[in-house]
Amino acid sequence: MARSSKLVAAKRGRVLLVRRRSDGLWMFPGGRKRPRETERECLRREIKEELPDLKLGRLRLWKELNAKNKRSGRKMSDAIFVAKHTKGKLTIGDKQEIDRVAWHKPRAVRLTPTSRYIRDRLFSKAD
């Protein structure tokens, strides 16, 4: 079972990303799973905490990652969900953890290792 869940949402060639306050790196929104919480419940809770005005459509599990990131050496244990539709205002709920949220081209910003891994598998180099 994955230890965390991430959301991949795309619109008009851009993906939804949040920037960590701690190091300025961008990542797909999501977070750590709590005991007795499913990966989907984790994602919905994390989105409510991080982006309270964002409404998610149907979520589809793309992949569960249980691997070691070759670039960083970090162990990944993530459930990656893709949202068909998202709407609502990009309001930050957890301002201690996140300082920005935006729709970006997948290769336009510095990503965390896990988000880079996800991006490299879901989006072509032309995106």
Phi and psi restraints in degrees (value plus and minus 20) as a CYANA .aco file:
   2 ALA   PHI     -87.6   -47.6
   2 ALA   PSI     129.7   169.7
   3 ARG   PHI    -109.7   -69.7
   3 ARG   PSI     -36.7     3.3
   4 SER   PHI    -168.7  -128.7
   4 SER   PSI     148.1   188.1
   5 SER   PHI    -149.4  -109.4
   5 SER   PSI     125.3   165.3
   6 LYS   PHI    -150.1  -110.1
   6 LYS   PSI     130.7   170.7
   7 LEU   PHI    -130.8   -90.8
   7 LEU   PSI     111.6   151.6
   8 VAL   PHI    -134.9   -94.9
   8 VAL   PSI      96.1   136.1
   9 ALA   PHI    -147.6  -107.6
   9 ALA   PSI     111.1   151.1
  10 ALA   PHI    -146.0  -106.0
  10 ALA   PSI     124.1   164.1
  11 LYS   PHI    -166.3  -126.3
  11 LYS   PSI     105.6   145.6
  12 ARG   PHI      27.1    67.1
  12 ARG   PSI      26.5    66.5
  13 GLY   PHI      59.9    99.9
  13 GLY   PSI     -12.7    27.3
  14 ARG   PHI    -142.1  -102.1
  14 ARG   PSI     135.1   175.1
  15 VAL   PHI    -137.7   -97.7
  15 VAL   PSI     131.8   171.8
  16 LEU   PHI    -100.4   -60.4
  16 LEU   PSI     103.5   143.5
  17 LEU   PHI    -153.9  -113.9
  17 LEU   PSI     131.7   171.7
  18 VAL   PHI    -139.8   -99.8
  18 VAL   PSI     129.8   169.8
  19 ARG   PHI    -127.4   -87.4
  19 ARG   PSI     108.3   148.3
  20 ARG   PHI     -92.3   -52.3
  20 ARG   PSI     112.3   152.3
  21 ARG   PHI     -84.7   -44.7
  21 ARG   PSI     -56.3   -16.3
  22 SER   PHI     -82.7   -42.7
  22 SER   PSI     -58.6   -18.6
  23 ASP   PHI    -154.5  -114.5
  23 ASP   PSI     -19.4    20.6
  24 GLY   PHI      55.4    95.4
  24 GLY   PSI     -10.6    29.4
  25 LEU   PHI    -106.6   -66.6
  25 LEU   PSI     126.9   166.9
  26 TRP   PHI    -112.5   -72.5
  26 TRP   PSI     131.9   171.9
  27 MET   PHI    -173.5  -133.5
  27 MET   PSI     143.3   183.3
  28 PHE   PHI     -92.4   -52.4
  28 PHE   PSI     119.2   159.2
  29 PRO   PHI     -83.6   -43.6
  29 PRO   PSI     132.5   172.5
  30 GLY   PHI     128.5   168.5
  30 GLY   PSI    -187.2  -147.2
  31 GLY   PHI     157.4   197.4
  31 GLY   PSI    -190.0  -150.0
  32 ARG   PHI     -94.6   -54.6
  32 ARG   PSI     123.8   163.8
  33 LYS   PHI    -101.7   -61.7
  33 LYS   PSI     122.5   162.5
  34 ARG   PHI    -112.3   -72.3
  34 ARG   PSI     139.9   179.9
  35 PRO   PHI     -76.7   -36.7
  35 PRO   PSI     121.5   161.5
  36 ARG   PHI      43.4    83.4
  36 ARG   PSI      -1.4    38.6
  37 GLU   PHI    -127.7   -87.7
  37 GLU   PSI     115.9   155.9
  38 THR   PHI     -97.1   -57.1
  38 THR   PSI     146.3   186.3
  39 GLU   PHI     -81.4   -41.4
  39 GLU   PSI     -60.9   -20.9
  40 ARG   PHI     -86.2   -46.2
  40 ARG   PSI     -62.7   -22.7
  41 GLU   PHI     -82.7   -42.7
  41 GLU   PSI     -60.2   -20.2
  42 CYS   PHI     -78.8   -38.8
  42 CYS   PSI     -68.4   -28.4
  43 LEU   PHI     -82.1   -42.1
  43 LEU   PSI     -66.9   -26.9
  44 ARG   PHI     -81.2   -41.2
  44 ARG   PSI     -61.1   -21.1
  45 ARG   PHI     -84.8   -44.8
  45 ARG   PSI     -66.8   -26.8
  46 GLU   PHI     -81.4   -41.4
  46 GLU   PSI     -61.6   -21.6
  47 ILE   PHI     -84.3   -44.3
  47 ILE   PSI     -60.8   -20.8
  48 LYS   PHI     -81.5   -41.5
  48 LYS   PSI     -58.6   -18.6
  49 GLU   PHI     -92.7   -52.7
  49 GLU   PSI     -65.7   -25.7
  50 GLU   PHI    -101.2   -61.2
  50 GLU   PSI     -61.0   -21.0
  51 LEU   PHI    -153.6  -113.6
  51 LEU   PSI      53.0    93.0
  52 PRO   PHI     -82.1   -42.1
  52 PRO   PSI     -43.0    -3.0
  53 ASP   PHI    -116.7   -76.7
  53 ASP   PSI     -15.7    24.3
  54 LEU   PHI    -107.7   -67.7
  54 LEU   PSI     111.2   151.2
  55 LYS   PHI    -128.8   -88.8
  55 LYS   PSI     107.0   147.0
  56 LEU   PHI    -119.7   -79.7
  56 LEU   PSI     118.8   158.8
  57 GLY   PHI    -101.6   -61.6
  57 GLY   PSI    -175.5  -135.5
  58 ARG   PHI     -83.0   -43.0
  58 ARG   PSI     116.2   156.2
  59 LEU   PHI    -123.2   -83.2
  59 LEU   PSI     117.3   157.3
  60 ARG   PHI    -142.7  -102.7
  60 ARG   PSI     109.1   149.1
  61 LEU   PHI     -89.9   -49.9
  61 LEU   PSI      99.4   139.4
  62 TRP   PHI    -104.9   -64.9
  62 TRP   PSI     -68.8   -28.8
  63 LYS   PHI    -186.4  -146.4
  63 LYS   PSI     129.2   169.2
  64 GLU   PHI    -124.7   -84.7
  64 GLU   PSI     101.9   141.9
  65 LEU   PHI    -116.6   -76.6
  65 LEU   PSI     102.7   142.7
  66 ASN   PHI    -155.2  -115.2
  66 ASN   PSI      64.2   104.2
  67 ALA   PHI    -171.9  -131.9
  67 ALA   PSI     155.4   195.4
  68 LYS   PHI    -127.1   -87.1
  68 LYS   PSI     107.6   147.6
  69 ASN   PHI     -89.9   -49.9
  69 ASN   PSI     102.1   142.1
  70 LYS   PHI     -86.0   -46.0
  70 LYS   PSI     -52.4   -12.4
  71 ARG   PHI     -94.6   -54.6
  71 ARG   PSI     -66.6   -26.6
  72 SER   PHI    -119.2   -79.2
  72 SER   PSI     -41.7    -1.7
  73 GLY   PHI      63.1   103.1
  73 GLY   PSI     -23.9    16.1
  74 ARG   PHI     -93.6   -53.6
  74 ARG   PSI     117.6   157.6
  75 LYS   PHI     -98.0   -58.0
  75 LYS   PSI     112.2   152.2
  76 MET   PHI    -128.8   -88.8
  76 MET   PSI     113.8   153.8
  77 SER   PHI    -162.6  -122.6
  77 SER   PSI      61.1   101.1
  78 ASP   PHI    -150.8  -110.8
  78 ASP   PSI     122.2   162.2
  79 ALA   PHI    -118.1   -78.1
  79 ALA   PSI     101.2   141.2
  80 ILE   PHI    -124.1   -84.1
  80 ILE   PSI      99.3   139.3
  81 PHE   PHI    -129.9   -89.9
  81 PHE   PSI     124.4   164.4
  82 VAL   PHI    -131.8   -91.8
  82 VAL   PSI     111.5   151.5
  83 ALA   PHI    -122.4   -82.4
  83 ALA   PSI     107.4   147.4
  84 LYS   PHI     -87.8   -47.8
  84 LYS   PSI     -65.9   -25.9
  85 HIS   PHI    -151.1  -111.1
  85 HIS   PSI     117.9   157.9
  86 THR   PHI    -155.4  -115.4
  86 THR   PSI     125.8   165.8
  87 LYS   PHI    -170.9  -130.9
  87 LYS   PSI     145.6   185.6
  88 GLY   PHI      94.4   134.4
  88 GLY   PSI     152.4   192.4
  89 LYS   PHI     -99.1   -59.1
  89 LYS   PSI     122.9   162.9
  90 LEU   PHI    -107.9   -67.9
  90 LEU   PSI      59.5    99.5
  91 THR   PHI    -122.5   -82.5
  91 THR   PSI     112.8   152.8
  92 ILE   PHI    -104.2   -64.2
  92 ILE   PSI     106.9   146.9
  93 GLY   PHI    -113.4   -73.4
  93 GLY   PSI     -61.1   -21.1
  94 ASP   PHI    -123.6   -83.6
  94 ASP   PSI      65.6   105.6
  95 LYS   PHI     -96.8   -56.8
  95 LYS   PSI     -31.4     8.6
  96 GLN   PHI     -97.3   -57.3
  96 GLN   PSI     -51.0   -11.0
  97 GLU   PHI    -116.4   -76.4
  97 GLU   PSI     -57.4   -17.4
  98 ILE   PHI    -139.6   -99.6
  98 ILE   PSI     115.1   155.1
  99 ASP   PHI    -133.6   -93.6
  99 ASP   PSI     -31.6     8.4
 100 ARG   PHI    -170.1  -130.1
 100 ARG   PSI     133.6   173.6
 101 VAL   PHI    -162.3  -122.3
 101 VAL   PSI     117.9   157.9
 102 ALA   PHI    -184.9  -144.9
 102 ALA   PSI     142.9   182.9
 103 TRP   PHI    -111.6   -71.6
 103 TRP   PSI     100.5   140.5
 104 HIS   PHI    -147.3  -107.3
 104 HIS   PSI     135.7   175.7
 105 LYS   PHI     -84.0   -44.0
 105 LYS   PSI     120.5   160.5
 106 PRO   PHI     -74.9   -34.9
 106 PRO   PSI     -47.7    -7.7
 107 ARG   PHI    -130.1   -90.1
 107 ARG   PSI      -3.6    36.4
 108 ALA   PHI    -111.3   -71.3
 108 ALA   PSI     -29.3    10.7
 109 VAL   PHI    -155.8  -115.8
 109 VAL   PSI     143.8   183.8
 110 ARG   PHI     -99.0   -59.0
 110 ARG   PSI     101.6   141.6
 111 LEU   PHI    -124.9   -84.9
 111 LEU   PSI     137.5   177.5
 112 THR   PHI     -85.5   -45.5
 112 THR   PSI     139.3   179.3
 113 PRO   PHI     -76.2   -36.2
 113 PRO   PSI     -63.3   -23.3
 114 THR   PHI     -85.0   -45.0
 114 THR   PSI     -63.0   -23.0
 115 SER   PHI     -86.3   -46.3
 115 SER   PSI     -54.9   -14.9
 116 ARG   PHI     -84.2   -44.2
 116 ARG   PSI     -62.6   -22.6
 117 TYR   PHI     -79.7   -39.7
 117 TYR   PSI     -66.4   -26.4
 118 ILE   PHI     -82.9   -42.9
 118 ILE   PSI     -68.7   -28.7
 119 ARG   PHI     -76.9   -36.9
 119 ARG   PSI     -64.9   -24.9
 120 ASP   PHI     -84.9   -44.9
 120 ASP   PSI     -43.5    -3.5
 121 ARG   PHI    -115.0   -75.0
 121 ARG   PSI     -43.9    -3.9
 122 LEU   PHI    -119.3   -79.3
 122 LEU   PSI     -45.1    -5.1
 123 PHE   PHI    -144.6  -104.6
 123 PHE   PSI     120.5   160.5
 124 SER   PHI     -91.6   -51.6
 124 SER   PSI     144.3   184.3
 125 LYS   PHI     -85.3   -45.3
 125 LYS   PSI     -40.9    -0.9
 126 ALA   PHI     -96.6   -56.6
 126 ALA   PSI     -39.2     0.8
